[in-house]
């Protein structure tokens, strides 16, 4: 039996939240990422210094926040649109606001979770990065959707 559009949207959303939760564990701690990058650097014969690797690990971890929460915001908007406005080609603005608020809430809860995980720490800056990624993704979606809608050819009346 094929999954409905609503079920698929909910499943993708749930799976992405699980991915975020897994990376909130000590698996993605700074030291773990640094060690992984050091091993990769040595295996590739790149010869980067430890401070260079630590900087790259920090950049990778901080870049992951806006990307992960941008995807989350998009998946939230998709689910909300399918659930509450399936007949509308452009989601109502209130759904964008709800998707943004929920993404920020998940980011806040994620940082609270990280504050109790060994080798991790919660950070208000990370919540701001999460919010920024969510806002950019939703803004990009809104602008592209509006642009596509305005570019669509309007049907012309038939003349005989």
Residue pairs with C-beta under 8 A, 6 or more apart in sequence:
3 11
5 82
5 86
6 79
6 82
6 83
9 75
9 78
9 79
9 82
9 83
10 79
12 75
12 78
12 79
13 72
13 75
13 76
13 78
13 79
16 71
16 72
16 75
17 72
17 106
19 68
20 68
20 72
20 106
20 110
21 110
21 113
23 64
23 68
24 110
24 113
24 114
24 117
24 120
25 117
25 120
26 32
26 117
26 118
26 119
26 120
28 61
28 64
29 119
29 120
30 54
30 57
30 58
30 61
30 119
31 119
32 119
33 57
33 60
33 61
34 50
34 53
34 54
34 57
37 53
37 56
37 57
37 60
38 50
38 53
41 47
41 48
41 53
48 56
62 126
62 129
65 107
65 126
65 129
65 130
65 133
66 129
66 130
66 132
66 133
66 136
67 133
68 130
68 133
69 103
69 106
69 107
69 129
69 130
69 131
69 133
69 134
69 137
70 133
70 134
70 136
70 137
71 137
72 103
72 106
72 134
73 99
73 100
73 103
73 133
73 134
73 135
73 137
73 138
74 99
74 137
74 138
74 141
76 98
76 99
76 102
76 103
77 91
77 95
77 96
77 99
77 138
77 141
80 91
80 95
80 98
80 99
81 88
81 91
81 95
84 95
85 91
85 92
85 95
89 145
89 149
90 145
90 146
90 149
91 145
96 138
96 141
96 142
99 134
99 138
100 131
100 134
100 135
100 138
103 130
103 131
103 134
104 127
104 130
104 131
104 134
106 130
107 126
107 127
107 130
107 131
107 134
108 127
110 130
111 122
111 123
111 124
111 126
111 127
112 122
113 122
114 120
114 121
114 122
114 123
114 126
115 121
115 122
